[in-house]
Amino acid sequence: PDLQGYLVDLAEASRRHHGVAVGMSPRSTLALQRVARARAATRGRAYVVPDDIKSLAIPVLAHRLLLSPEAQVSGVTTAEVVEDVLQRVPLPAPQTATR
């Protein structure tokens, strides 16, 4: 649930980003979730960690964002915007085991 909230926070931050005209759609959020699950599985885990999401965010999202005209004129890339969003959105707090 915490990582799902993190994905939603990333989507909302992308939509509010000053350099973006069209941010992450619900489908792009689901795509990022699916590839993060696949990455975790290829590493032998049945769970996703934030690094799975962060490492795949640029290749999954960069082509899905539409930059604002101002950002395009300034030479900003969608990969830079994704990186900025990743830096601005705080990671979910690590879970601790409880007894």
Backbone torsions as a table, in degrees:
resi	resn	phi	psi	omega
1	PRO	NA	-37.1	-179.9
2	ASP	-65.4	-39.0	179.6
3	LEU	-73.0	-30.9	174.3
4	GLN	-65.5	-40.1	175.5
5	GLY	-63.5	-37.7	177.4
6	TYR	-62.8	-42.4	177.3
7	LEU	-61.8	-42.8	178.2
8	VAL	-64.2	-41.4	177.9
9	ASP	-62.4	-39.6	176.5
10	LEU	-62.0	-44.0	179.9
11	ALA	-62.2	-46.1	180.0
12	GLU	-63.4	-41.1	179.4
13	ALA	-65.1	-36.3	178.9
14	SER	-67.1	-34.4	-180.0
15	ARG	-73.5	-26.9	-179.8
16	ARG	-92.7	-8.0	-175.6
17	HIS	-62.4	136.1	-176.0
18	HIS	-64.5	-21.4	-178.8
19	GLY	-96.8	7.3	-173.8
20	VAL	-117.8	131.7	173.8
21	ALA	-89.7	-40.6	178.2
22	VAL	-132.1	116.6	-177.1
23	GLY	-90.8	-162.1	-178.1
24	MET	-62.8	130.9	175.4
25	SER	-87.8	167.4	174.6
26	PRO	-58.1	-35.9	179.3
27	ARG	-67.1	-37.2	179.0
28	SER	-69.8	-33.4	176.5
29	THR	-64.5	-43.0	177.7
30	LEU	-66.6	-37.4	177.8
31	ALA	-62.3	-43.7	178.8
32	LEU	-63.7	-39.1	177.6
33	GLN	-62.7	-44.2	-178.7
34	ARG	-64.3	-44.8	-178.6
35	VAL	-70.8	-30.3	176.0
36	ALA	-65.6	-39.1	176.4
37	ARG	-64.2	-42.0	179.2
38	ALA	-63.6	-42.3	178.9
39	ARG	-62.2	-43.5	178.5
40	ALA	-60.8	-43.0	-179.3
41	ALA	-64.1	-39.1	179.7
42	THR	-68.4	-17.5	177.2
43	ARG	-99.8	10.6	174.9
44	GLY	80.0	18.5	179.7
45	ARG	-110.2	146.7	176.0
46	ALA	-97.4	12.6	-178.0
47	TYR	-141.7	154.4	179.9
48	VAL	-97.1	141.6	173.7
49	VAL	-114.5	159.0	-178.4
50	PRO	-54.3	-33.8	178.9
51	ASP	-63.2	-29.1	175.7
52	ASP	-61.8	-45.0	-179.1
53	ILE	-67.8	-48.7	-176.4
54	LYS	-63.2	-38.9	-177.1
55	SER	-70.4	-23.2	-178.0
56	LEU	-103.6	-6.2	-174.0
57	ALA	-60.0	-47.4	-177.1
58	ILE	-64.8	-51.1	-179.5
59	PRO	-64.2	-29.1	-178.5
60	VAL	-84.0	-35.4	-170.2
61	LEU	-103.2	-28.5	-170.4
62	ALA	-55.9	-40.4	-178.6
63	HIS	-79.7	-6.1	-178.3
64	ARG	-96.4	-9.8	-179.0
65	LEU	-94.0	148.2	175.3
66	LEU	-115.3	118.4	-178.1
67	LEU	-74.2	153.0	173.6
68	SER	-70.3	156.8	177.8
69	PRO	-56.7	-38.2	179.4
70	GLU	-62.2	-42.4	179.4
71	ALA	-66.9	-39.3	178.5
72	GLN	-62.1	-44.8	179.7
73	VAL	-64.9	-34.4	-179.6
74	SER	-75.2	-10.4	179.5
75	GLY	85.4	14.7	177.5
76	VAL	-70.3	140.9	176.4
77	THR	-103.3	159.2	177.9
78	THR	-66.3	-31.8	177.2
79	ALA	-63.2	-38.8	177.7
80	GLU	-65.7	-37.7	178.4
81	VAL	-65.6	-44.6	178.9
82	VAL	-60.7	-44.3	178.8
83	GLU	-60.9	-41.0	178.5
84	ASP	-63.4	-44.0	178.4
85	VAL	-61.7	-43.0	179.0
86	LEU	-61.0	-36.5	179.9
87	GLN	-73.5	-31.0	-176.5
88	ARG	-82.1	-30.9	-176.9
89	VAL	-86.3	121.7	-179.4
90	PRO	-68.9	143.8	176.1
91	LEU	-70.3	150.9	175.2
92	PRO	-64.3	148.7	178.7
93	ALA	-65.1	140.2	178.0
94	PRO	-61.6	143.5	178.2
95	GLN	-80.0	141.2	175.3
96	THR	-113.0	147.0	179.2
97	ALA	-72.0	135.5	176.9
98	THR	-119.6	151.8	179.5
99	ARG	-114.5	NA	NA
